[in-house]
């Protein structure tokens, strides 16, 4: 009984934190059904309105929202897939291959995480311009594929993989790629789920770099479109803005709900190994 009483206060605090965290999402979904005048009325906060179709029509009339939505999905998905392949292979090499200068090279890679992104923007933009990739989706995807955080995270997970199993596979005649994709990868699903969700969410909400390299509305991602809708000096249709916010929220929520168990398991195991 005493133990249960001691848990009451932590549970209450956790419930309060959960309510505060979930409230913005709930408000957004309800507000998407309200008219422009109802959005900020407290009495209508948790009441379903009848203006969702009007807000959606206003949003579609202002921007090619479905094309922008596809841009975000395509860029985030391809980016995440590339991150999972490249960073996983690099992390596996740092964890299991012994070569001269490995520790120094890994130290340099980790140290590069402390370089501010603003320092590399101008030279990176010049390079992409020379490759004629400005206003192209791959101008957003390619520069971030060698993500050092992803390499570090995967290295921490791969470090615990048994060396004996790798050696036994080599004795049986398996090549390095076959060992990696058929033996190592299937046992590291939580790690891949963790890195995949983090990478997808990071790219989905990316604003600064797409703003620099994209210059046409048809190429814009969802964060850029939402920012255009609330620019100073223009009449803001908050109903349409909230509907756009709902479209931006749904894919991330679905992804997290599908992979939440693997994500939590991967993050916890990585923390314990670290």
Order of alpha helices (4+ residues) and beta strands (2+ residues): alpha-alpha-alpha-alpha-alpha-alpha-alpha-alpha-alpha-alpha-alpha-alpha
